[in-house]
Amino acid sequence: MTTTLINDVNAGAVGDLIAAVQAQPDKADTVWSATVNWNGGFRSSAQIRDFDPVPSDEPPGLGGTDTAPNPVEQLLGALGNCLAVGYAAGATAGGIEIKDLRIELEGDLDLRTFLGLAPDGHAGYEGIRVNVHLETDATDDQVAALHDAVIGTSPVGHTLARPIPVEIALV
Amino acid sequence: MTTTLINDVNAGAVGDLIAAVQAQPDKADTVWSATVNWNGGFRSSAQIRDFDPVPSDEPPGLGGTDTAPNPVEQLLGALGNCLAVGYAAGATAGGIEIKDLRIELEGDLDLRTFLGLAPDGHAGYEGIRVNVHLETDATDDQVAALHDAVIGTSPVGHTLARPIPVEIALV
């Protein structure tokens, strides 16, 4: 048996999952997790499954020691990585070979609430802008359809664009 | 001159920033960025400033090669790392020494929209739960006040809990 891979994506595994979810819808209900350990100062690390811990710190101007990307930068990275999966999955499903894909992300953040200078304000990103550089031989219509599909199905994109219940408890 | 550090936090740098923002409010307007490069399959990496690229992949059941945490796991890590900064900053400001801090995060995600089985559905987290294990000698009231302050000032927490404009453009 020969398996042809487009974009080095294992489309068979995705197809198997879709078939499994169609047969048993509760297979789509997934739970993801992480544990963060504080390491002193503004340094911490996220433990995800058995991967190497993902380090975090803040720049010196924010009181950190600048040993790693900070959490709001990590958030942009998570969004870009999620969109990359979306383009790779959608392009593969549509028979489009991706030659190159680079995603640039920027977010605007007013530090006043974080610094305690604007109580009850919005401490998060005011907005996030993403520029996608996608190189393929597909037609403009195919690429536009792919782009629309990615935006309509992005787990991190939807989590950011919509209000999500976040329950934070001291235990 | 002797500088006393609580929690190994450079409180002076945060104080300097607060004073600078009070003197010139537009210093609080910050822009953060990341660039994501696709590496084949569902593998990509986020380049943030000049730090080592942060790798991303998907588990085999989702068509990936399982070489790194996936984007929705990274999102939980970013939230936990952000909350850790919040507790460290608030505790330091309140003269509370943190003995240990561990933050456990979980999120529920229905894969049907991501898989194309629920068009126009919500592809993101339906909800995120965070359990914070904080060990200090502070009183319950002090810890409760710290907790409330962290929740009220968390950049990633607010970004997730509120709807954020996310503009994604092909360029």
HADDOCK unambig.tbl for C-alpha pairs under 7 A between the chains (distance, minus, plus):
assign (segid A and resid 7 and name CA) (segid B and resid 40 and name CA) 5.91 0.50 0.50
assign (segid A and resid 7 and name CA) (segid B and resid 41 and name CA) 5.64 0.50 0.50
assign (segid A and resid 8 and name CA) (segid B and resid 40 and name CA) 5.73 0.50 0.50
assign (segid A and resid 8 and name CA) (segid B and resid 41 and name CA) 4.50 0.50 0.50
assign (segid A and resid 9 and name CA) (segid B and resid 41 and name CA) 4.23 0.50 0.50
assign (segid A and resid 9 and name CA) (segid B and resid 42 and name CA) 6.63 0.50 0.50
assign (segid A and resid 9 and name CA) (segid B and resid 63 and name CA) 6.64 0.50 0.50
assign (segid A and resid 10 and name CA) (segid B and resid 63 and name CA) 5.02 0.50 0.50
assign (segid A and resid 10 and name CA) (segid B and resid 64 and name CA) 6.87 0.50 0.50
assign (segid A and resid 11 and name CA) (segid B and resid 63 and name CA) 6.35 0.50 0.50
assign (segid A and resid 13 and name CA) (segid B and resid 61 and name CA) 5.99 0.50 0.50
assign (segid A and resid 13 and name CA) (segid B and resid 62 and name CA) 6.34 0.50 0.50
assign (segid A and resid 13 and name CA) (segid B and resid 63 and name CA) 4.87 0.50 0.50
assign (segid A and resid 14 and name CA) (segid B and resid 62 and name CA) 5.58 0.50 0.50
assign (segid A and resid 14 and name CA) (segid B and resid 63 and name CA) 5.26 0.50 0.50
assign (segid A and resid 17 and name CA) (segid B and resid 61 and name CA) 6.81 0.50 0.50
assign (segid A and resid 18 and name CA) (segid B and resid 115 and name CA) 6.56 0.50 0.50
assign (segid A and resid 28 and name CA) (segid B and resid 110 and name CA) 5.26 0.50 0.50
assign (segid A and resid 28 and name CA) (segid B and resid 111 and name CA) 4.77 0.50 0.50
assign (segid A and resid 28 and name CA) (segid B and resid 112 and name CA) 5.90 0.50 0.50
assign (segid A and resid 29 and name CA) (segid B and resid 109 and name CA) 6.03 0.50 0.50
assign (segid A and resid 29 and name CA) (segid B and resid 110 and name CA) 4.67 0.50 0.50
assign (segid A and resid 29 and name CA) (segid B and resid 111 and name CA) 6.50 0.50 0.50
assign (segid A and resid 30 and name CA) (segid B and resid 108 and name CA) 5.86 0.50 0.50
assign (segid A and resid 30 and name CA) (segid B and resid 109 and name CA) 5.25 0.50 0.50
assign (segid A and resid 30 and name CA) (segid B and resid 110 and name CA) 6.12 0.50 0.50
assign (segid A and resid 31 and name CA) (segid B and resid 106 and name CA) 6.65 0.50 0.50
assign (segid A and resid 31 and name CA) (segid B and resid 107 and name CA) 5.56 0.50 0.50
assign (segid A and resid 31 and name CA) (segid B and resid 108 and name CA) 4.64 0.50 0.50
assign (segid A and resid 31 and name CA) (segid B and resid 109 and name CA) 6.19 0.50 0.50
assign (segid A and resid 32 and name CA) (segid B and resid 73 and name CA) 6.20 0.50 0.50
assign (segid A and resid 32 and name CA) (segid B and resid 106 and name CA) 5.60 0.50 0.50
assign (segid A and resid 32 and name CA) (segid B and resid 107 and name CA) 5.34 0.50 0.50
assign (segid A and resid 32 and name CA) (segid B and resid 108 and name CA) 6.64 0.50 0.50
assign (segid A and resid 33 and name CA) (segid B and resid 73 and name CA) 6.26 0.50 0.50
assign (segid A and resid 33 and name CA) (segid B and resid 76 and name CA) 6.86 0.50 0.50
assign (segid A and resid 33 and name CA) (segid B and resid 105 and name CA) 5.43 0.50 0.50
assign (segid A and resid 33 and name CA) (segid B and resid 106 and name CA) 4.34 0.50 0.50
assign (segid A and resid 33 and name CA) (segid B and resid 107 and name CA) 6.41 0.50 0.50
assign (segid A and resid 34 and name CA) (segid B and resid 73 and name CA) 6.49 0.50 0.50
assign (segid A and resid 34 and name CA) (segid B and resid 76 and name CA) 6.07 0.50 0.50
assign (segid A and resid 34 and name CA) (segid B and resid 77 and name CA) 5.89 0.50 0.50
assign (segid A and resid 34 and name CA) (segid B and resid 104 and name CA) 6.15 0.50 0.50
assign (segid A and resid 34 and name CA) (segid B and resid 105 and name CA) 5.28 0.50 0.50
assign (segid A and resid 34 and name CA) (segid B and resid 106 and name CA) 6.69 0.50 0.50
assign (segid A and resid 35 and name CA) (segid B and resid 103 and name CA) 5.62 0.50 0.50
assign (segid A and resid 35 and name CA) (segid B and resid 104 and name CA) 4.50 0.50 0.50
assign (segid A and resid 35 and name CA) (segid B and resid 105 and name CA) 6.09 0.50 0.50
assign (segid A and resid 36 and name CA) (segid B and resid 77 and name CA) 6.66 0.50 0.50
assign (segid A and resid 36 and name CA) (segid B and resid 80 and name CA) 5.56 0.50 0.50
assign (segid A and resid 36 and name CA) (segid B and resid 81 and name CA) 6.32 0.50 0.50
assign (segid A and resid 36 and name CA) (segid B and resid 102 and name CA) 5.74 0.50 0.50
assign (segid A and resid 36 and name CA) (segid B and resid 103 and name CA) 4.97 0.50 0.50
assign (segid A and resid 36 and name CA) (segid B and resid 104 and name CA) 6.41 0.50 0.50
assign (segid A and resid 37 and name CA) (segid B and resid 101 and name CA) 6.30 0.50 0.50
assign (segid A and resid 37 and name CA) (segid B and resid 102 and name CA) 4.74 0.50 0.50
assign (segid A and resid 37 and name CA) (segid B and resid 103 and name CA) 6.51 0.50 0.50
assign (segid A and resid 38 and name CA) (segid B and resid 84 and name CA) 6.24 0.50 0.50
assign (segid A and resid 38 and name CA) (segid B and resid 101 and name CA) 5.46 0.50 0.50
assign (segid A and resid 38 and name CA) (segid B and resid 102 and name CA) 6.32 0.50 0.50
assign (segid A and resid 40 and name CA) (segid B and resid 7 and name CA) 5.92 0.50 0.50
assign (segid A and resid 40 and name CA) (segid B and resid 8 and name CA) 5.73 0.50 0.50
assign (segid A and resid 41 and name CA) (segid B and resid 7 and name CA) 5.63 0.50 0.50
assign (segid A and resid 41 and name CA) (segid B and resid 8 and name CA) 4.49 0.50 0.50
assign (segid A and resid 41 and name CA) (segid B and resid 9 and name CA) 4.25 0.50 0.50
assign (segid A and resid 41 and name CA) (segid B and resid 88 and name CA) 6.61 0.50 0.50
assign (segid A and resid 42 and name CA) (segid B and resid 9 and name CA) 6.64 0.50 0.50
assign (segid A and resid 42 and name CA) (segid B and resid 85 and name CA) 5.07 0.50 0.50
assign (segid A and resid 42 and name CA) (segid B and resid 88 and name CA) 6.49 0.50 0.50
assign (segid A and resid 44 and name CA) (segid B and resid 81 and name CA) 6.02 0.50 0.50
assign (segid A and resid 44 and name CA) (segid B and resid 84 and name CA) 6.88 0.50 0.50
assign (segid A and resid 45 and name CA) (segid B and resid 81 and name CA) 6.72 0.50 0.50
assign (segid A and resid 46 and name CA) (segid B and resid 77 and name CA) 5.09 0.50 0.50
assign (segid A and resid 46 and name CA) (segid B and resid 81 and name CA) 6.91 0.50 0.50
assign (segid A and resid 48 and name CA) (segid B and resid 69 and name CA) 6.36 0.50 0.50
assign (segid A and resid 48 and name CA) (segid B and resid 73 and name CA) 6.97 0.50 0.50
assign (segid A and resid 51 and name CA) (segid B and resid 68 and name CA) 6.49 0.50 0.50
assign (segid A and resid 56 and name CA) (segid B and resid 81 and name CA) 6.42 0.50 0.50
assign (segid A and resid 61 and name CA) (segid B and resid 13 and name CA) 6.00 0.50 0.50
assign (segid A and resid 61 and name CA) (segid B and resid 17 and name CA) 6.80 0.50 0.50
assign (segid A and resid 62 and name CA) (segid B and resid 13 and name CA) 6.36 0.50 0.50
assign (segid A and resid 62 and name CA) (segid B and resid 14 and name CA) 5.59 0.50 0.50
assign (segid A and resid 63 and name CA) (segid B and resid 9 and name CA) 6.65 0.50 0.50
assign (segid A and resid 63 and name CA) (segid B and resid 10 and name CA) 5.03 0.50 0.50
assign (segid A and resid 63 and name CA) (segid B and resid 11 and name CA) 6.37 0.50 0.50
assign (segid A and resid 63 and name CA) (segid B and resid 13 and name CA) 4.88 0.50 0.50
assign (segid A and resid 63 and name CA) (segid B and resid 14 and name CA) 5.26 0.50 0.50
assign (segid A and resid 64 and name CA) (segid B and resid 10 and name CA) 6.88 0.50 0.50
assign (segid A and resid 68 and name CA) (segid B and resid 51 and name CA) 6.49 0.50 0.50
assign (segid A and resid 69 and name CA) (segid B and resid 48 and name CA) 6.36 0.50 0.50
assign (segid A and resid 71 and name CA) (segid B and resid 78 and name CA) 4.77 0.50 0.50
assign (segid A and resid 71 and name CA) (segid B and resid 79 and name CA) 6.91 0.50 0.50
assign (segid A and resid 71 and name CA) (segid B and resid 81 and name CA) 5.87 0.50 0.50
assign (segid A and resid 71 and name CA) (segid B and resid 82 and name CA) 5.25 0.50 0.50
assign (segid A and resid 72 and name CA) (segid B and resid 156 and name CA) 6.21 0.50 0.50
assign (segid A and resid 73 and name CA) (segid B and resid 32 and name CA) 6.20 0.50 0.50
assign (segid A and resid 73 and name CA) (segid B and resid 33 and name CA) 6.28 0.50 0.50
assign (segid A and resid 73 and name CA) (segid B and resid 34 and name CA) 6.49 0.50 0.50
assign (segid A and resid 73 and name CA) (segid B and resid 48 and name CA) 6.99 0.50 0.50
assign (segid A and resid 74 and name CA) (segid B and resid 78 and name CA) 5.66 0.50 0.50
assign (segid A and resid 75 and name CA) (segid B and resid 75 and name CA) 5.88 0.50 0.50
assign (segid A and resid 75 and name CA) (segid B and resid 78 and name CA) 5.80 0.50 0.50
assign (segid A and resid 76 and name CA) (segid B and resid 33 and name CA) 6.88 0.50 0.50
assign (segid A and resid 76 and name CA) (segid B and resid 34 and name CA) 6.09 0.50 0.50
assign (segid A and resid 77 and name CA) (segid B and resid 34 and name CA) 5.89 0.50 0.50
assign (segid A and resid 77 and name CA) (segid B and resid 36 and name CA) 6.65 0.50 0.50
assign (segid A and resid 77 and name CA) (segid B and resid 46 and name CA) 5.10 0.50 0.50
assign (segid A and resid 78 and name CA) (segid B and resid 71 and name CA) 4.77 0.50 0.50
assign (segid A and resid 78 and name CA) (segid B and resid 74 and name CA) 5.66 0.50 0.50
assign (segid A and resid 78 and name CA) (segid B and resid 75 and name CA) 5.81 0.50 0.50
assign (segid A and resid 79 and name CA) (segid B and resid 71 and name CA) 6.92 0.50 0.50
assign (segid A and resid 80 and name CA) (segid B and resid 36 and name CA) 5.56 0.50 0.50
assign (segid A and resid 81 and name CA) (segid B and resid 36 and name CA) 6.32 0.50 0.50
assign (segid A and resid 81 and name CA) (segid B and resid 44 and name CA) 6.03 0.50 0.50
assign (segid A and resid 81 and name CA) (segid B and resid 45 and name CA) 6.71 0.50 0.50
assign (segid A and resid 81 and name CA) (segid B and resid 46 and name CA) 6.91 0.50 0.50
assign (segid A and resid 81 and name CA) (segid B and resid 56 and name CA) 6.40 0.50 0.50
assign (segid A and resid 81 and name CA) (segid B and resid 71 and name CA) 5.87 0.50 0.50
assign (segid A and resid 82 and name CA) (segid B and resid 71 and name CA) 5.25 0.50 0.50
assign (segid A and resid 84 and name CA) (segid B and resid 38 and name CA) 6.26 0.50 0.50
assign (segid A and resid 84 and name CA) (segid B and resid 44 and name CA) 6.89 0.50 0.50
assign (segid A and resid 85 and name CA) (segid B and resid 42 and name CA) 5.05 0.50 0.50
assign (segid A and resid 88 and name CA) (segid B and resid 41 and name CA) 6.61 0.50 0.50
assign (segid A and resid 88 and name CA) (segid B and resid 42 and name CA) 6.49 0.50 0.50
assign (segid A and resid 101 and name CA) (segid B and resid 37 and name CA) 6.31 0.50 0.50
assign (segid A and resid 101 and name CA) (segid B and resid 38 and name CA) 5.47 0.50 0.50
assign (segid A and resid 102 and name CA) (segid B and resid 36 and name CA) 5.75 0.50 0.50
assign (segid A and resid 102 and name CA) (segid B and resid 37 and name CA) 4.75 0.50 0.50
assign (segid A and resid 102 and name CA) (segid B and resid 38 and name CA) 6.32 0.50 0.50
assign (segid A and resid 103 and name CA) (segid B and resid 35 and name CA) 5.63 0.50 0.50
assign (segid A and resid 103 and name CA) (segid B and resid 36 and name CA) 4.98 0.50 0.50
assign (segid A and resid 103 and name CA) (segid B and resid 37 and name CA) 6.52 0.50 0.50
assign (segid A and resid 104 and name CA) (segid B and resid 34 and name CA) 6.16 0.50 0.50
assign (segid A and resid 104 and name CA) (segid B and resid 35 and name CA) 4.51 0.50 0.50
assign (segid A and resid 104 and name CA) (segid B and resid 36 and name CA) 6.42 0.50 0.50
assign (segid A and resid 105 and name CA) (segid B and resid 33 and name CA) 5.43 0.50 0.50
assign (segid A and resid 105 and name CA) (segid B and resid 34 and name CA) 5.30 0.50 0.50
assign (segid A and resid 105 and name CA) (segid B and resid 35 and name CA) 6.10 0.50 0.50
assign (segid A and resid 106 and name CA) (segid B and resid 31 and name CA) 6.66 0.50 0.50
assign (segid A and resid 106 and name CA) (segid B and resid 32 and name CA) 5.62 0.50 0.50
assign (segid A and resid 106 and name CA) (segid B and resid 33 and name CA) 4.36 0.50 0.50
assign (segid A and resid 106 and name CA) (segid B and resid 34 and name CA) 6.71 0.50 0.50
assign (segid A and resid 107 and name CA) (segid B and resid 31 and name CA) 5.57 0.50 0.50
assign (segid A and resid 107 and name CA) (segid B and resid 32 and name CA) 5.34 0.50 0.50
assign (segid A and resid 107 and name CA) (segid B and resid 33 and name CA) 6.42 0.50 0.50
assign (segid A and resid 108 and name CA) (segid B and resid 30 and name CA) 5.87 0.50 0.50
assign (segid A and resid 108 and name CA) (segid B and resid 31 and name CA) 4.65 0.50 0.50
assign (segid A and resid 108 and name CA) (segid B and resid 32 and name CA) 6.64 0.50 0.50
assign (segid A and resid 109 and name CA) (segid B and resid 29 and name CA) 6.04 0.50 0.50
assign (segid A and resid 109 and name CA) (segid B and resid 30 and name CA) 5.26 0.50 0.50
assign (segid A and resid 109 and name CA) (segid B and resid 31 and name CA) 6.20 0.50 0.50
assign (segid A and resid 110 and name CA) (segid B and resid 28 and name CA) 5.28 0.50 0.50
assign (segid A and resid 110 and name CA) (segid B and resid 29 and name CA) 4.67 0.50 0.50
assign (segid A and resid 110 and name CA) (segid B and resid 30 and name CA) 6.12 0.50 0.50
assign (segid A and resid 111 and name CA) (segid B and resid 28 and name CA) 4.77 0.50 0.50
assign (segid A and resid 111 and name CA) (segid B and resid 29 and name CA) 6.49 0.50 0.50
assign (segid A and resid 112 and name CA) (segid B and resid 28 and name CA) 5.89 0.50 0.50
assign (segid A and resid 113 and name CA) (segid B and resid 153 and name CA) 5.74 0.50 0.50
assign (segid A and resid 114 and name CA) (segid B and resid 153 and name CA) 4.64 0.50 0.50
assign (segid A and resid 114 and name CA) (segid B and resid 154 and name CA) 6.36 0.50 0.50
assign (segid A and resid 114 and name CA) (segid B and resid 155 and name CA) 6.69 0.50 0.50
assign (segid A and resid 115 and name CA) (segid B and resid 18 and name CA) 6.56 0.50 0.50
assign (segid A and resid 120 and name CA) (segid B and resid 152 and name CA) 6.66 0.50 0.50
assign (segid A and resid 122 and name CA) (segid B and resid 158 and name CA) 6.55 0.50 0.50
assign (segid A and resid 123 and name CA) (segid B and resid 153 and name CA) 5.46 0.50 0.50
assign (segid A and resid 123 and name CA) (segid B and resid 154 and name CA) 5.89 0.50 0.50
assign (segid A and resid 123 and name CA) (segid B and resid 155 and name CA) 4.54 0.50 0.50
assign (segid A and resid 123 and name CA) (segid B and resid 158 and name CA) 5.92 0.50 0.50
assign (segid A and resid 124 and name CA) (segid B and resid 154 and name CA) 6.99 0.50 0.50
assign (segid A and resid 124 and name CA) (segid B and resid 155 and name CA) 3.90 0.50 0.50
assign (segid A and resid 124 and name CA) (segid B and resid 156 and name CA) 5.81 0.50 0.50
assign (segid A and resid 124 and name CA) (segid B and resid 158 and name CA) 4.89 0.50 0.50
assign (segid A and resid 124 and name CA) (segid B and resid 159 and name CA) 4.48 0.50 0.50
assign (segid A and resid 125 and name CA) (segid B and resid 155 and name CA) 6.93 0.50 0.50
assign (segid A and resid 125 and name CA) (segid B and resid 159 and name CA) 5.70 0.50 0.50
assign (segid A and resid 126 and name CA) (segid B and resid 164 and name CA) 6.43 0.50 0.50
assign (segid A and resid 127 and name CA) (segid B and resid 164 and name CA) 5.70 0.50 0.50
assign (segid A and resid 127 and name CA) (segid B and resid 165 and name CA) 4.90 0.50 0.50
assign (segid A and resid 127 and name CA) (segid B and resid 166 and name CA) 6.05 0.50 0.50
assign (segid A and resid 128 and name CA) (segid B and resid 165 and name CA) 6.28 0.50 0.50
assign (segid A and resid 128 and name CA) (segid B and resid 166 and name CA) 4.82 0.50 0.50
assign (segid A and resid 128 and name CA) (segid B and resid 167 and name CA) 6.34 0.50 0.50
assign (segid A and resid 129 and name CA) (segid B and resid 166 and name CA) 5.95 0.50 0.50
assign (segid A and resid 129 and name CA) (segid B and resid 167 and name CA) 4.90 0.50 0.50
assign (segid A and resid 129 and name CA) (segid B and resid 168 and name CA) 6.15 0.50 0.50
assign (segid A and resid 130 and name CA) (segid B and resid 167 and name CA) 5.98 0.50 0.50
assign (segid A and resid 130 and name CA) (segid B and resid 168 and name CA) 4.60 0.50 0.50
assign (segid A and resid 130 and name CA) (segid B and resid 169 and name CA) 6.13 0.50 0.50
assign (segid A and resid 131 and name CA) (segid B and resid 168 and name CA) 6.10 0.50 0.50
assign (segid A and resid 131 and name CA) (segid B and resid 169 and name CA) 5.08 0.50 0.50
assign (segid A and resid 131 and name CA) (segid B and resid 170 and name CA) 5.91 0.50 0.50
assign (segid A and resid 131 and name CA) (segid B and resid 171 and name CA) 6.06 0.50 0.50
assign (segid A and resid 132 and name CA) (segid B and resid 169 and name CA) 6.00 0.50 0.50
assign (segid A and resid 132 and name CA) (segid B and resid 170 and name CA) 4.72 0.50 0.50
assign (segid A and resid 132 and name CA) (segid B and resid 171 and name CA) 5.84 0.50 0.50
assign (segid A and resid 133 and name CA) (segid B and resid 170 and name CA) 6.24 0.50 0.50
assign (segid A and resid 133 and name CA) (segid B and resid 171 and name CA) 5.71 0.50 0.50
assign (segid A and resid 152 and name CA) (segid B and resid 120 and name CA) 6.66 0.50 0.50
assign (segid A and resid 153 and name CA) (segid B and resid 113 and name CA) 5.74 0.50 0.50
assign (segid A and resid 153 and name CA) (segid B and resid 114 and name CA) 4.64 0.50 0.50
assign (segid A and resid 153 and name CA) (segid B and resid 123 and name CA) 5.48 0.50 0.50
assign (segid A and resid 154 and name CA) (segid B and resid 114 and name CA) 6.36 0.50 0.50
assign (segid A and resid 154 and name CA) (segid B and resid 123 and name CA) 5.89 0.50 0.50
assign (segid A and resid 154 and name CA) (segid B and resid 124 and name CA) 6.99 0.50 0.50
assign (segid A and resid 155 and name CA) (segid B and resid 114 and name CA) 6.67 0.50 0.50
assign (segid A and resid 155 and name CA) (segid B and resid 123 and name CA) 4.54 0.50 0.50
assign (segid A and resid 155 and name CA) (segid B and resid 124 and name CA) 3.91 0.50 0.50
assign (segid A and resid 155 and name CA) (segid B and resid 125 and name CA) 6.93 0.50 0.50
assign (segid A and resid 156 and name CA) (segid B and resid 72 and name CA) 6.21 0.50 0.50
assign (segid A and resid 156 and name CA) (segid B and resid 124 and name CA) 5.82 0.50 0.50
assign (segid A and resid 158 and name CA) (segid B and resid 122 and name CA) 6.56 0.50 0.50
assign (segid A and resid 158 and name CA) (segid B and resid 123 and name CA) 5.91 0.50 0.50
assign (segid A and resid 158 and name CA) (segid B and resid 124 and name CA) 4.89 0.50 0.50
assign (segid A and resid 159 and name CA) (segid B and resid 124 and name CA) 4.48 0.50 0.50
assign (segid A and resid 159 and name CA) (segid B and resid 125 and name CA) 5.71 0.50 0.50
assign (segid A and resid 159 and name CA) (segid B and resid 160 and name CA) 6.51 0.50 0.50
assign (segid A and resid 160 and name CA) (segid B and resid 159 and name CA) 6.51 0.50 0.50
assign (segid A and resid 160 and name CA) (segid B and resid 160 and name CA) 5.49 0.50 0.50
assign (segid A and resid 160 and name CA) (segid B and resid 163 and name CA) 6.41 0.50 0.50
assign (segid A and resid 160 and name CA) (segid B and resid 164 and name CA) 5.85 0.50 0.50
assign (segid A and resid 161 and name CA) (segid B and resid 163 and name CA) 4.84 0.50 0.50
assign (segid A and resid 161 and name CA) (segid B and resid 164 and name CA) 4.72 0.50 0.50
assign (segid A and resid 161 and name CA) (segid B and resid 165 and name CA) 5.87 0.50 0.50
assign (segid A and resid 161 and name CA) (segid B and resid 166 and name CA) 6.02 0.50 0.50
assign (segid A and resid 162 and name CA) (segid B and resid 162 and name CA) 6.50 0.50 0.50
assign (segid A and resid 162 and name CA) (segid B and resid 163 and name CA) 4.28 0.50 0.50
assign (segid A and resid 162 and name CA) (segid B and resid 164 and name CA) 6.76 0.50 0.50
assign (segid A and resid 163 and name CA) (segid B and resid 160 and name CA) 6.39 0.50 0.50
assign (segid A and resid 163 and name CA) (segid B and resid 161 and name CA) 4.84 0.50 0.50
assign (segid A and resid 163 and name CA) (segid B and resid 162 and name CA) 4.27 0.50 0.50
assign (segid A and resid 163 and name CA) (segid B and resid 163 and name CA) 4.62 0.50 0.50
assign (segid A and resid 164 and name CA) (segid B and resid 126 and name CA) 6.43 0.50 0.50
assign (segid A and resid 164 and name CA) (segid B and resid 127 and name CA) 5.71 0.50 0.50
assign (segid A and resid 164 and name CA) (segid B and resid 160 and name CA) 5.85 0.50 0.50
assign (segid A and resid 164 and name CA) (segid B and resid 161 and name CA) 4.73 0.50 0.50
assign (segid A and resid 164 and name CA) (segid B and resid 162 and name CA) 6.76 0.50 0.50
assign (segid A and resid 165 and name CA) (segid B and resid 127 and name CA) 4.90 0.50 0.50
assign (segid A and resid 165 and name CA) (segid B and resid 128 and name CA) 6.28 0.50 0.50
assign (segid A and resid 165 and name CA) (segid B and resid 161 and name CA) 5.88 0.50 0.50
assign (segid A and resid 166 and name CA) (segid B and resid 127 and name CA) 6.04 0.50 0.50
assign (segid A and resid 166 and name CA) (segid B and resid 128 and name CA) 4.81 0.50 0.50
assign (segid A and resid 166 and name CA) (segid B and resid 129 and name CA) 5.95 0.50 0.50
assign (segid A and resid 166 and name CA) (segid B and resid 161 and name CA) 6.02 0.50 0.50
assign (segid A and resid 167 and name CA) (segid B and resid 128 and name CA) 6.33 0.50 0.50
assign (segid A and resid 167 and name CA) (segid B and resid 129 and name CA) 4.90 0.50 0.50
assign (segid A and resid 167 and name CA) (segid B and resid 130 and name CA) 5.98 0.50 0.50
assign (segid A and resid 168 and name CA) (segid B and resid 129 and name CA) 6.16 0.50 0.50
assign (segid A and resid 168 and name CA) (segid B and resid 130 and name CA) 4.61 0.50 0.50
assign (segid A and resid 168 and name CA) (segid B and resid 131 and name CA) 6.11 0.50 0.50
assign (segid A and resid 169 and name CA) (segid B and resid 130 and name CA) 6.13 0.50 0.50
assign (segid A and resid 169 and name CA) (segid B and resid 131 and name CA) 5.09 0.50 0.50
assign (segid A and resid 169 and name CA) (segid B and resid 132 and name CA) 5.99 0.50 0.50
assign (segid A and resid 170 and name CA) (segid B and resid 131 and name CA) 5.93 0.50 0.50
assign (segid A and resid 170 and name CA) (segid B and resid 132 and name CA) 4.73 0.50 0.50
assign (segid A and resid 170 and name CA) (segid B and resid 133 and name CA) 6.25 0.50 0.50
assign (segid A and resid 171 and name CA) (segid B and resid 131 and name CA) 6.05 0.50 0.50
assign (segid A and resid 171 and name CA) (segid B and resid 132 and name CA) 5.83 0.50 0.50
assign (segid A and resid 171 and name CA) (segid B and resid 133 and name CA) 5.70 0.50 0.50
